[in-house]
Amino acid sequence: MAGINNIIEVSGLVKKFGSLAAVDGVTFDVPEGEFFGFLGPNGAGKTTLIRMLTTLLKPTGGRAVVAGIDVSASPQEVRKKIGVVPQALTSDLDLTGYENMDLYGRFYSIPSRERREKIKNLFEIIGLSNRQNDLVATYSGGMRRRLEIARVLVHAPTVLFLDEPTIGLDPQSRRAVWEFLEKFRKEYSLTIFLSTHYMEEAESLCDRLAIIDNGKIIVLDSPDRLKSELPGNDIIHLTLSDLSMISPVEDKIKGLAFVHNVVAEGEDLRVFVENGAVNFTPLLESVKEAGGIVNSVGIHQLSMEDVFIHHTGKSIREEGGKKVNFFVGAGLPQKLSR
């Protein structure tokens, strides 16, 4: 519901490219101070949505308000209130880390003394004080990403937009980014809008999370509540040796009292069960009775991946980093991105 404490208000937002609806009637609000996330595969509409909220694209329909300002009516005023970190690395390799930060601050006409103090504080938060005078060309990918997130905070924005901020980073660098995002949030009282296709990232960082697919919001709530709404508290993952036995095995185990749902994926079955440790053996016995031969088996507690599969019927394939033009976006048809 719209309200005075909402820093982002989106109603019926649409963006079409020809006959393709990249964003299709999206509605949501983000309260001030929230860490809000959009989780979905590449091509789901996440980047297109952020580009509209950050005034780089005009909506085809609907309305979006950021920091109390209509993004279509007053784009210049919106830009003063936001910080944006696109997928692609954009820092200048031929400048030092400090020079990259300083140049950004100059764009916003921040006085030199205030600029120096802010830059010093930001470098301390991201742990790169000893590298601020080194050329960015000598930074690792993780260091560059930390620099670029810090850089957009020089002008003290109200809202920070992050489009796949850790794509292509190794797990250690990714976690380092998560840690200082939380520091930034507390230090600067930020509202953060994140788009990601990393399940763990969404679950670890976001207060609330919207799952988006094919330009539509499928479900929106806190990660814990989204998981609690799924039937069963454990997932038993079975891989069968014979693809032809998937259907008879699925029919057999669906009738078990402790089984809430079964999702078939190729030769695999994801079985949502109560108390997996106790019901593990009777489940395997039922598979055997149905004529199935199990090649491998695993058990785990519900995760955001399970939530995504439950609501969309498919999993997100994690992809490595790639060059993305934020002004064109990822996931658009090639003929539209030229």
N, C-alpha and C positions, 0 to 999 in steps of 0.2 A: 504493500500500500504506500502511496506517495505520502510524504510528510516532511516537516520542517527539518528533521534530523537526517534526511537522506542527502548524501553528497552526489549520488548518481540516480537519476530517475529515467527509465526507458519504457516507452509505451508503444507497442505495435510496430517496432522498428523493422523496416524492410530495405534490402538493397538487392536490386536486380541488375544483371549483366545480360542484356538481351532477354532471352526466355529463362535464363538461369537465376533462381532466387538464392543467392549466396547466404543471405540472412532473411528469414521468413517469418515476420510477425513476432519478434522477440520482445518480451515484457519482463522487467525486473527492476528492483530498487537496491541500492547499496547504502546502508547507514554510514554515517560519519565514523571513521576510525576502524572500520571493518577490513579484514583481509579476505577479499572476495575472489573466487576463482571460476574460470570456465575450463572444463575438462572435455576434450574431444580429440578425435584423430585429425591429422592434416587434411585440409579441405572441408572441415566441418563448418567453417564460417567464423572462426575465432579472430583471425587477423582482420577480416573485413569488418567485423563488429568494432574492434579496437580502432580501426582507421576512421570509422564514422564518429566514435566517441571523442577522438582526438582531432577532429575537423579536417582530416586528410581526404575524406570522401563525403559527399552529400548523400543523405539517405534518399531512397526512392519513395519511402512512405514512413509514417509514424513520427515519433518525436523523442528526442534525447536531451536531457538537461544534466550538465556537469557543473558542480559547485554553484548551483543556482542560476546557471547561464544556458540558454538554448544554443546547442552546438551549430545549428543552421543559421540562426538569426545573428549571433555575435561570435563568430569563430575566433577572432583576434583576442577577445576577452577571455575565452576559454583557454587559449594557449598560455596566457599569463598564469593560470592557476594549476597547470598540469606539468608533470614530467613524464616523458615517454622513452622507453627502452625497447627498440624493435629487435627482431630476431637477428638481423645482420649486425656484425661488429662494425661500429662507425667511427671509432676513435682514430685520430690522425697518427699514423706510424712514424712520421717524420718530426713529431713534436714530443716533448717529455710528458709524463703524466701530469705534472703541475701545469704545463702550458695548455694541455687539453682542457683542464678544469678552468683555468684562468680565462681562456678564450670564451668558454661557454658563459661564464659570469659576466664578461664584457658585453655579450649579446643582450643581456638583461639589464645593462647599465647599473650593475651593483658597484658601489663605491669601492675603491681599491683596498682600503683598510678592512672593511667588512668582508670583502672577497677573500683576502688572505686568511682571515680568521676562520671563515667557513671551510675553505679548502684544507687548512691544517686539521680541523676537526674531522672532516670527511676522510682524509687519508689515515688518520688514527683509527677510525672505526673499521675501515676495510683492511687494516694491517699492512699498508704499503707506504708508510712514512719514509722508510729507508730507500724506497724506489721512486719517489716522486720526481726526482731530477734525472731519471733515466729515460731514454727514448722508449716510447711505447712499442717500437719494433722489437725490443728485447723482452717484452712481457710474454708470459704464457697466455693461452686462451682464457683460463680462469681468472688471471690477473686483469686482463683487458675487460672482461665482463664485470668484475668488481668495480673497476675504474669507471666504466660507462654508467653503471647504476648510480654510483656516487656523484658523477658529473651532473646528472639531471636534477640533483637536489641542491645545487649551489644557489638557485633562486628561490628555495623554500616553497615548492609547490604544495598545493592542498591534496592533490591526488597523484599517485604514481601508477602509471600503466606499464605493465611488463608483458611483452609478447614472447612467449617461449624463452625466458631469460637464461635457461641453463641448457638449451639444446646443443648437443655435441660435446658437452663437458664430461670429463670423467667423474665417477661417483664422488671422489674426494673433493673435487672442485665444486661440484654441485652442492654438496652439503655445506661447504664454506659459504657459498652464496646464500643458502637458506639462513645460516646463522646471522649474517650481518643484515639480511633483510629484516629480521626480527629486531635487531638493534636499531636500524633506521626507523622502523615503525614506532618504537618507543621514544627514541630521541627526538623525532620530528613530528610526532602525533599524526602520522600519515594514514590516509585511506589508500589501500593498495588493491589494484585490480590486476589479476594474474590470468594469463591464458597459458595452458600447458597440455601436453599429452602424456606427461609422466604421472602415473597413478600415485606413487609415493610422495611426490612433490605436492600434489593437490591435497592429499590427506594430511601431510605434515604441516602445511602452512595455512590452509584456508579455514576461516571460521564458518563460512558457508560456501557451497559449491554447486554450480549448475553444470549438468551434463548436456552437451550440445552435440547434435548430429544432423547432418543435412540441413543446416541453417536454422534448426528449431531447438528450443530448450525441451529436453525430455523430462527432466526432474531437477528440483532445486531444494537443497536443505543442507544442514551440517553433515560432515562426513560420518559422524557417529550415528546420527539419526537415519541417514540413508542406509547404513549397514544394518541398523537395528530393525528396519522395516522389511528386510529380506527374510524369507522363511528359512529356519535352520540356523545353527551357529557354527557349523563346520562344513568344509568342502572336501569331498573325497574325489580325487582325480584318477580315473582309470584309463589305461590304454590297452585296447584289445588287439589281439593278433590277427583277427579276421574281421574285415569291414562289414561283411554280410551279417555278422552277428550283432551289430549295433542295435537294430530295431527290436529283435526278440529279447535281448538283455535289457534294453530300456523299458520295454513293456513289463518285464518281470519285476524289476526293482522299483518301478513307480508304485507298485502295489504294497510295498513295505510301509509299515506304520511310521517308522522313523525317517522316511524319505519324504522331503517336501517338494523337491523339484529335480529334474534331470535335464541337462543341456548337452546335446550331442555336437561335437566339433570334429569332423573327419572320423578318425579311428578312436577318438577320445570321448569320454563321458565325464562331465562335471556333475557330481551328485551332492545336492544340498541336504544335509542330514542333521539331526539332533544328536549331540554327544558322540562325535565321530570315533573317539577312542573305544567306547563301549560297543558301538554298532559296526565297527570296522569288519570284524570276522563274519557276522551274519550277512553283511552285504556281499562279501566275496563268495560266501556259500551260495547265495541266490544267483550270482553271476554264473557260477559253475553249473547250477541246476538248469539254467537257461541255455547251456551249451557254450558259453563264452570262455575264452582263455585269456587271462590277464598277462600282458607283457610287463607292465609297470604300474605302480600305484603310489599315490602320495596323499597326504592330508594336511590341510592348513585352515586357519581361521579365516572368517570372511574379510575381504579386503575391498578397496575401491574398484579393483579390476572385476571382482565378482558383481559389484553393484552395476558397473557399466555393462557387463555381459547380460545381466538380468534385465536391464531396461532397453538395451539395443539389440540383443541377440548376437553380438559379435564382440571381439576383443580389439583393443588398440595395439597395433604393431608399432613398437617403439622404433623410431627412425633416427639415424645419425644426423649430425649437423649438415646443413647445406646452405649455400648462399641464397638469401631471400631478399628481394627488393621490397622493403616495407611500403613503398609508394605504389607498388603493384600488388604485392601480397602473395602468399602461398596458396596453392590449391585452386587457382583460377585456371580455366581452360587456356591452353597455350595461345590460341588465336586472340584471346582477350587480354593477354598479358604483354603483348607486343606494343 
